[in-house]
Amino acid sequence: MASTPLHLIPLSLSAEAESMCNQTYGFLPCTTTVLGNLFLIIVYGYLMFAAATYLTDGTELLLAIRGPGVVGGLSLPIFGDLPGAMIILVSGLSESKEVAQSQVAIGMGMLAGSTIMLITVIWGSCVVVGKCDLREFNAVDGQDTKGFDLTGMLL
C-alpha cells in the first residue's frame, strides 16, 4: 500500500466528510486536509496580526492628534472591545436557533475568559515587576534585596 502525502491526509476517515466541506457563512474557505487547515491557520493568524498592528498604530496616531482626554477614556476602550463584540454578534447569525445560541455562548465565554485572563496577567506582572523594599512604610525605588516567593516567605 502506497503512503499518502501529508497534504492529502483527511482529518476525518469517513468518505462522506472527505467529499463535503461546509463553508462558514457560505464564503470563507474550508478544507478537510491537515495541510489545508495548517495553511488556513497561518493565513488567519497573519490577518489577525495585521489587524492588531493597524489598530495599535491607529490608536497611537489618534492619541497624538486628539490627546488622552476623551480618546483614552472613552473611544479606545470601545474600539478595543468592538472586535470581540462583532465576533459574538456575527456568530449568532446561524441557520438554526440552537446553533446560534451555542455559538454566542461560546463567544461570550471566550470574551469573558480573555478579559479575566488579561486582568490577572497584568495585575500579577505588576506585583512581580514592581516589587521593592519598604523602609518605615515607604517604598525604596530601585532596591529589591528580599527576593520573591509565591508562598510569601522571604528567601
Secondary structure, 3 states (H helix, E strand, C coil): CCCCCHHHCECCCCHHHHHCCCCHHHCCCCCCEHHHHHHHHHHHHHHHHHHHHHHHHHHHHHHHHHCCCHHHHHHHHHHHHHHHHHHHHHHCCCCCHHHHHHHHHHHHHHHHHHHHHHHHHHHHHHHHHCCCEEECCEEECCCCCCCCCCCCCCC
